[in-house]
Amino acid sequence: MGDANGSWGDDSGGLNLLKESSPCSQVRLSIPQQIEFQGDYIKLPVVVKNVECSLQTFVFSLGYNKQLLEFQSAKKTDLSDNFMIVSNGNEAGKVHVAMTGIKGVTIDGAIVTLAFKRKNAESFVTGTGFEITRAIINDVNVGCRQDQNVTLAEATHKIKQGQIQFIDNYPNPFNPSTTISFNLTKDAPVTINIFNTLGQKIATVFDGRLAMGQQTFIWNAVDGAGHVLPSGIYFCQIQIHHQDKATAKPIVMTKKMVLIQ
């Protein structure tokens, strides 16, 4: 799997689970084009995209501007809750992360959140040039998107244009229903899907256009055919689509929910 020290070794002996003929040959790691900071701290989500099989190991390196930022920590997300995570930020300007989980990740979403601290609180940090320099998934080296530079903007209590803020689902754990809430910064086509831990889509809560503002939906723990689902872990995935669905990829956020019957 490699290690968090950057001693990657020879990829040729790895499990060839991401070869071109595999269902996950298009899987990629990505970081957002715009993120926020609050005070002196920045939280950077690392997102896996184009997931079509179970991904159980991730090893990657991320470069950043060592003159402006200092690495703080790597924290799990809802998708990586069952993973073991090791991070190494001893090398100035670079973070190495290794993750493994038996259950794996089966849907798109953030797999880890990296926290950084600004060295100079007075400076406005822009164009820091975060970049995923290498990524290994399921023991196979995969290509990274070339548009990995991100910009930072001062955080406010408002939500960035084109993004959503996932407030929560309540109650969680729940029985027999839960309320899913989020905010939209502007009118947009939205899809809300429910997945099981195998990555199978089991229900669509909503698929249509919504006006900007607070959004609330109730899910009654039933699948697309109206069957009551058993107890277990489910994932609510919200996709905010651009006007042209065919050419632009949606913004995706995922929330883990626990059903107790």
PLY file of the C-alpha trace (Angstrom):
ply
format ascii 1.0
element vertex 261
property float x
property float y
property float z
element edge 260
property int vertex1
property int vertex2
end_header
0.00 0.00 0.00
2.94 2.35 0.40
3.31 4.41 3.55
2.79 7.85 4.95
6.50 8.58 4.81
6.40 8.75 1.04
8.26 5.43 0.57
6.02 4.37 -2.24
8.04 1.47 -3.59
7.39 -0.25 -6.88
3.74 0.00 -7.96
4.11 -2.82 -10.48
3.65 -5.48 -7.82
0.40 -4.03 -6.52
-3.05 -5.47 -6.96
-4.09 -4.38 -10.43
-7.61 -3.43 -9.44
-7.71 -0.20 -11.42
-6.52 -1.40 -14.81
-8.24 0.12 -17.81
-10.69 -2.77 -18.17
-11.87 -2.59 -14.55
-15.10 -0.82 -13.52
-13.05 1.64 -11.44
-10.49 2.59 -14.08
-11.73 6.21 -14.04
-11.47 6.76 -10.28
-9.65 9.97 -9.31
-8.71 12.01 -6.26
-9.65 15.67 -6.37
-9.64 18.83 -4.26
-12.10 21.73 -4.56
-11.38 24.75 -6.69
-12.35 27.11 -3.88
-12.27 26.55 -0.14
-12.75 28.70 2.93
-10.70 29.53 5.97
-11.93 30.70 9.34
-9.54 32.72 11.43
-6.12 31.12 11.01
-7.35 27.65 10.02
-8.12 26.04 6.67
-9.94 22.77 6.13
-9.25 21.07 2.79
-11.41 18.06 1.80
-9.86 15.42 -0.45
-12.56 13.89 -2.64
-12.71 10.59 -4.53
-14.68 10.66 -7.80
-15.98 8.18 -10.37
-16.30 5.36 -7.81
-17.82 2.19 -9.27
-16.22 -0.48 -7.04
-15.06 -0.86 -3.44
-11.94 1.21 -2.71
-10.13 -0.05 0.38
-6.73 1.69 0.30
-5.66 5.25 -0.46
-2.12 6.62 -0.36
-1.41 10.11 -1.61
0.85 13.13 -1.26
-0.33 16.72 -1.32
1.89 19.75 -1.81
1.19 23.20 -0.38
2.85 26.59 0.11
5.14 26.11 3.12
5.78 29.83 3.36
2.13 30.53 4.12
0.72 27.37 5.71
1.56 24.73 8.31
-0.04 21.26 8.28
-2.08 20.40 11.39
-4.03 17.15 11.04
-5.88 14.64 8.85
-9.37 13.68 9.99
-11.87 11.05 8.89
-15.13 11.85 7.11
-18.42 9.99 7.09
-17.21 7.88 4.14
-13.95 6.90 5.86
-15.34 6.35 9.35
-14.21 2.68 9.33
-10.73 3.49 7.96
-7.37 3.63 9.70
-5.58 6.86 8.74
-1.90 7.71 9.11
-0.56 11.13 8.11
2.97 12.54 7.99
3.51 16.27 7.67
7.13 16.40 8.79
8.31 17.43 5.33
7.63 21.16 4.96
5.38 21.82 1.98
4.13 18.26 1.64
1.71 15.93 3.43
1.68 12.15 3.00
-1.52 10.25 3.88
-2.20 6.49 3.99
-5.68 5.06 4.59
-7.11 1.54 4.70
-10.55 0.14 5.52
-12.02 -3.33 5.17
-15.48 -2.09 4.19
-14.05 0.36 1.66
-15.55 3.41 -0.04
-18.23 2.70 -2.63
-19.59 6.14 -3.56
-18.13 9.54 -4.47
-17.34 11.97 -1.69
-14.75 13.36 0.71
-12.51 10.68 2.22
-10.36 12.88 4.47
-10.18 16.49 5.63
-6.74 18.07 5.94
-6.35 20.98 8.35
-3.77 23.75 7.88
-2.86 26.85 9.88
-1.87 30.16 8.36
1.59 31.26 9.47
0.76 34.93 8.97
-2.72 35.79 10.15
-2.51 39.25 8.62
-1.98 38.06 5.07
-4.81 37.12 2.72
-3.93 33.71 1.36
-4.67 33.24 -2.33
-3.35 30.93 -5.02
-1.55 28.72 -2.51
-1.22 25.98 -5.11
-2.47 22.92 -3.24
-1.69 19.99 -5.49
-2.10 16.22 -5.27
1.32 15.12 -6.49
0.76 11.37 -6.38
-2.13 9.01 -5.64
-2.32 5.25 -5.17
-5.76 3.64 -4.82
-6.24 -0.08 -4.16
-2.44 -0.42 -4.49
-2.36 0.92 -8.04
-0.98 4.29 -9.12
-3.75 6.42 -10.65
-3.62 9.67 -12.54
-4.57 12.91 -10.85
-6.55 15.68 -12.43
-4.38 18.54 -13.66
-6.57 21.32 -12.27
-5.67 20.79 -8.64
-4.67 24.35 -7.75
-7.27 25.91 -5.49
-7.91 29.43 -4.30
-8.87 30.48 -0.81
-11.43 33.05 0.20
-12.17 34.57 3.57
-14.95 32.62 5.29
-18.16 34.41 6.15
-21.45 33.19 7.49
-22.69 33.07 3.93
-22.24 30.09 1.63
-20.03 30.23 -1.44
-21.68 30.60 -4.83
-22.34 27.26 -6.47
-21.83 25.32 -3.22
-24.06 23.94 -0.51
-23.78 23.70 3.23
-24.86 20.35 4.61
-26.50 21.24 7.89
-27.52 17.79 9.15
-30.02 15.03 9.14
-32.07 14.76 12.30
-32.55 12.54 14.15
-29.49 10.38 13.52
-29.69 7.49 14.38
-33.34 7.49 13.36
-36.55 5.44 13.25
-38.77 5.55 11.27
-37.83 8.77 9.42
-35.18 11.47 9.31
-35.17 15.06 8.08
-32.41 16.03 5.62
-31.56 19.75 5.59
-29.13 21.85 3.55
-28.71 25.34 2.11
-28.46 26.46 -1.51
-26.72 29.70 -2.49
-28.70 30.00 -5.71
-31.35 28.22 -7.76
-30.03 24.92 -9.09
-31.01 21.43 -10.26
-30.60 19.04 -7.31
-30.58 15.27 -6.92
-30.83 13.55 -3.52
-30.02 9.83 -3.57
-29.72 7.22 -0.83
-27.02 4.52 -1.03
-26.29 1.44 1.05
-22.81 0.43 2.24
-22.26 -1.55 -0.99
-22.59 1.63 -3.01
-25.95 0.61 -4.45
-28.49 3.36 -4.99
-31.63 2.30 -3.19
-33.80 5.42 -3.34
-34.10 8.87 -4.87
-35.55 11.38 -2.43
-35.65 14.27 -4.90
-34.61 15.05 -8.46
-35.53 18.47 -9.78
-34.90 22.20 -9.52
-34.83 24.06 -6.20
-34.83 27.74 -5.33
-32.01 29.20 -3.25
-32.27 29.01 0.52
-32.96 26.44 3.21
-34.10 23.02 1.95
-35.77 20.27 3.98
-36.71 16.73 2.93
-38.03 13.78 4.93
-36.87 10.25 4.16
-39.03 7.46 5.58
-36.41 4.66 5.27
-38.01 3.03 2.24
-36.43 2.05 -1.08
-37.54 3.07 -4.56
-40.22 0.39 -4.57
-41.66 1.48 -1.23
-40.21 -1.40 0.79
-39.19 -0.70 4.38
-35.43 -1.01 4.76
-33.64 -2.96 7.51
-31.45 -1.43 10.20
-28.01 -0.37 9.03
-25.81 2.42 7.71
-26.97 4.44 4.72
-25.50 7.40 2.87
-27.43 10.44 1.69
-25.72 11.96 -1.37
-26.73 15.43 -2.54
-25.68 16.52 -6.02
-25.93 20.17 -7.05
-25.91 20.25 -10.84
-24.76 23.04 -13.11
-27.09 24.38 -15.77
-25.55 22.06 -18.36
-25.62 18.62 -16.75
-24.01 17.00 -19.77
-20.71 18.93 -19.67
-20.17 19.98 -16.04
-19.74 17.67 -13.08
-22.03 18.29 -10.08
-20.97 19.40 -6.63
-21.38 16.38 -4.35
-21.79 16.12 -0.58
-22.42 12.94 1.40
-23.84 12.32 4.86
-23.81 9.05 6.81
-27.12 8.05 8.42
-27.89 5.21 10.82
-31.29 3.49 10.70
-32.41 1.54 13.78
-35.59 -0.48 13.30
0 1
1 2
2 3
3 4
4 5
5 6
6 7
7 8
8 9
9 10
10 11
11 12
12 13
13 14
14 15
15 16
16 17
17 18
18 19
19 20
20 21
21 22
22 23
23 24
24 25
25 26
26 27
27 28
28 29
29 30
30 31
31 32
32 33
33 34
34 35
35 36
36 37
37 38
38 39
39 40
40 41
41 42
42 43
43 44
44 45
45 46
46 47
47 48
48 49
49 50
50 51
51 52
52 53
53 54
54 55
55 56
56 57
57 58
58 59
59 60
60 61
61 62
62 63
63 64
64 65
65 66
66 67
67 68
68 69
69 70
70 71
71 72
72 73
73 74
74 75
75 76
76 77
77 78
78 79
79 80
80 81
81 82
82 83
83 84
84 85
85 86
86 87
87 88
88 89
89 90
90 91
91 92
92 93
93 94
94 95
95 96
96 97
97 98
98 99
99 100
100 101
101 102
102 103
103 104
104 105
105 106
106 107
107 108
108 109
109 110
110 111
111 112
112 113
113 114
114 115
115 116
116 117
117 118
118 119
119 120
120 121
121 122
122 123
123 124
124 125
125 126
126 127
127 128
128 129
129 130
130 131
131 132
132 133
133 134
134 135
135 136
136 137
137 138
138 139
139 140
140 141
141 142
142 143
143 144
144 145
145 146
146 147
147 148
148 149
149 150
150 151
151 152
152 153
153 154
154 155
155 156
156 157
157 158
158 159
159 160
160 161
161 162
162 163
163 164
164 165
165 166
166 167
167 168
168 169
169 170
170 171
171 172
172 173
173 174
174 175
175 176
176 177
177 178
178 179
179 180
180 181
181 182
182 183
183 184
184 185
185 186
186 187
187 188
188 189
189 190
190 191
191 192
192 193
193 194
194 195
195 196
196 197
197 198
198 199
199 200
200 201
201 202
202 203
203 204
204 205
205 206
206 207
207 208
208 209
209 210
210 211
211 212
212 213
213 214
214 215
215 216
216 217
217 218
218 219
219 220
220 221
221 222
222 223
223 224
224 225
225 226
226 227
227 228
228 229
229 230
230 231
231 232
232 233
233 234
234 235
235 236
236 237
237 238
238 239
239 240
240 241
241 242
242 243
243 244
244 245
245 246
246 247
247 248
248 249
249 250
250 251
251 252
252 253
253 254
254 255
255 256
256 257
257 258
258 259
259 260
